[in-house]
Amino acid sequence: MKAEPSPVDKGPGAGRPRDPRIDAAILRATADLLVEIGYSNLTMAVVAQRAGTTKTALYRRWSSKAELVHEAAFPATPASPLTSPADIDTDLRAMIEAARDIFLSPVVRAALPGVIADMSADTELRERVAARFTDLFGAVRTWLHGAIERGEVRGGVDPDRLVDLIGGATLLTLLQAPEDLAGSAWVDNIAAILQHGVVP
């Protein structure tokens, strides 16, 4: 389902200052409705009604349903689970567990299919959403470069691909066998493969 187009395209900072109370009410309503009725049935009008505001107020803050849903599902940039310095196994497990916990959230699970579809069809939306994770990805790069310098990780490992592997493994498991994510065995297996590879 395509994201609802914004009737007014306002740049950042345009219009009246945002009221954080209205923002919070809209995001809370969006999260609740995602779990209750799902992404495909969610509309800006339904969110506005639940939040006690107007569609104009929503579009003044978010240009599309997909952007609103993404912020409701990921209300803050995920904090880096990494510590420095620490052993590689501990840090890899921390990253894997953090990704698993995010994807297991009922709101995220309800939002993902629709958000992924909308992001796939809209390059600008994909770039804006990705920008919210800049700090997290930067923390992973800093951690990985430090580990390489200490000789704990081989040179040439791409931090972006490491993030892809963790996120991709988590998402695919969520789609195919979500029950596997609940226990520690899944984390152990993914961490072992990332740390040691598959070659004996």
C-alpha positions in Angstrom: 0.0 0.0 0.0 1.4 3.4 -1.0 2.1 6.0 1.6 -0.5 8.8 1.7 0.8 11.8 -0.1 1.2 15.0 1.9 -1.1 17.7 0.8 1.4 20.4 1.7 5.1 20.0 1.3 6.7 22.1 4.1 10.4 22.2 4.8 11.9 21.6 8.2 11.1 24.4 10.6 8.3 25.8 8.4 5.1 26.9 10.1 4.4 27.3 13.8 6.7 25.7 16.4 5.8 22.1 17.2 4.0 21.4 20.4 5.7 18.4 22.1 2.5 17.3 23.7 0.8 17.0 20.3 3.8 15.1 19.0 3.6 12.7 21.9 -0.1 12.2 21.5 0.2 11.5 17.8 3.1 9.0 18.2 1.4 7.2 21.0 -1.9 7.0 18.9 0.1 5.7 15.9 1.9 3.0 18.0 -1.4 1.8 19.6 -3.2 1.7 16.3 -0.4 -0.2 14.6 -0.8 -3.0 17.0 -4.6 -2.8 17.0 -5.4 -2.5 13.3 -2.1 -3.0 11.4 -0.2 -0.8 8.9 -2.5 -1.3 5.9 -5.6 -0.1 7.8 -3.8 2.9 9.4 -4.5 6.3 7.9 -3.6 9.8 8.9 -7.2 10.5 9.5 -7.6 7.6 11.9 -4.4 8.7 13.8 -5.6 12.3 14.0 -9.0 11.2 15.4 -7.3 8.9 18.0 -4.8 11.6 19.0 -7.5 14.3 19.2 -6.0 16.5 16.5 -6.2 17.2 12.8 -4.7 15.7 9.7 -3.2 19.1 9.0 -1.3 18.9 12.3 0.0 15.5 11.3 1.2 16.6 7.9 2.8 19.7 9.4 5.1 17.3 11.3 5.4 14.2 9.0 5.2 14.3 5.2 3.8 10.7 4.9 2.3 7.9 6.8 5.5 5.9 6.4 7.6 8.6 8.1 5.1 8.9 10.9 5.0 5.2 11.5 8.8 4.9 11.4 9.1 7.5 14.2 6.4 5.8 16.2 8.0 2.4 15.9 11.5 3.8 16.5 10.8 6.8 18.7 14.5 7.5 19.4 17.7 6.7 17.6 18.8 3.4 19.1 21.6 3.8 21.6 24.8 2.0 20.8 25.0 -1.2 22.9 28.8 -1.2 22.5 31.3 -0.6 25.3 34.9 0.4 24.7 37.1 -1.5 25.1 35.4 -4.9 25.5 35.9 -8.3 24.1 34.6 -8.9 20.6 32.2 -11.7 21.6 30.5 -9.6 24.2 30.1 -6.7 21.8 28.8 -8.8 19.0 26.3 -10.4 21.3 25.2 -7.0 22.5 24.6 -5.8 18.9 22.7 -8.9 18.0 20.6 -8.8 21.2 19.8 -5.1 20.6 18.6 -5.8 17.1 16.5 -8.8 18.2 14.9 -6.8 21.0 14.0 -3.9 18.6 12.4 -6.3 16.0 10.5 -8.2 18.6 8.6 -5.1 19.7 4.9 -5.5 18.9 4.9 -2.0 17.3 7.9 -2.7 15.1 6.5 -6.0 14.0 3.3 -4.4 13.0 5.0 -1.6 11.2 7.8 -3.4 9.3 6.0 -4.8 6.3 4.3 -1.6 5.3 7.3 0.6 6.1 9.7 -1.7 4.1 7.3 -1.6 1.1 7.0 2.2 1.2 10.8 2.7 1.6 11.5 0.4 -1.3 9.3 2.6 -3.5 10.6 5.9 -2.3 14.3 6.7 -2.4 14.0 10.0 -0.6 12.0 8.4 2.2 14.6 5.7 2.5 17.4 8.3 2.8 15.5 10.3 5.4 14.8 7.2 7.5 18.4 6.0 7.2 19.6 9.4 8.4 18.1 8.8 11.8 20.6 5.9 12.4 23.7 8.0 11.5 24.9 8.2 15.1 24.4 4.5 15.7 26.3 3.5 12.5 29.0 5.9 13.4 29.4 4.2 16.8 29.7 0.8 15.1 32.4 2.2 12.7 34.4 3.7 15.6 34.1 0.5 17.6 35.2 -1.6 14.7 38.1 0.6 13.7 39.4 0.5 17.3 39.1 -3.3 17.4 41.1 -3.6 14.1 43.8 -1.3 15.5 44.0 -3.5 18.7 44.3 -6.6 16.5 41.0 -8.1 17.7 39.4 -7.9 14.3 41.0 -8.5 10.9 41.6 -5.5 8.7 39.2 -4.8 5.9 36.0 -5.7 7.8 33.3 -3.3 6.5 31.3 -1.9 9.5 28.3 -1.2 7.3 28.2 -4.8 6.1 28.4 -6.0 9.7 25.3 -4.0 10.5 23.7 -5.4 7.4 24.4 -9.0 8.4 23.1 -8.5 11.9 20.0 -6.6 10.8 19.3 -8.9 7.9 19.7 -12.1 9.9 17.3 -10.7 12.5 14.7 -9.6 10.0 14.7 -12.8 8.1 14.3 -14.9 11.2 11.5 -12.6 12.3 9.7 -13.3 9.0 10.4 -17.1 8.9 10.7 -18.3 12.4 10.0 -15.6 15.0 9.8 -18.1 17.8 13.6 -18.7 17.4 14.4 -15.2 18.4 13.0 -15.6 21.9 15.8 -17.8 23.3 19.5 -17.3 23.7 20.4 -20.1 21.3 19.7 -17.9 18.3 21.9 -15.1 19.6 24.7 -17.7 20.4 24.6 -19.1 16.9 24.6 -15.8 15.0 27.4 -14.5 17.3 29.5 -17.6 16.7 29.1 -17.4 12.9 30.0 -13.7 12.8 33.0 -14.2 15.1 34.4 -17.4 13.7 32.9 -17.7 10.2 32.1 -21.1 8.7 35.5 -22.4 7.7 37.0 -25.0 10.1 
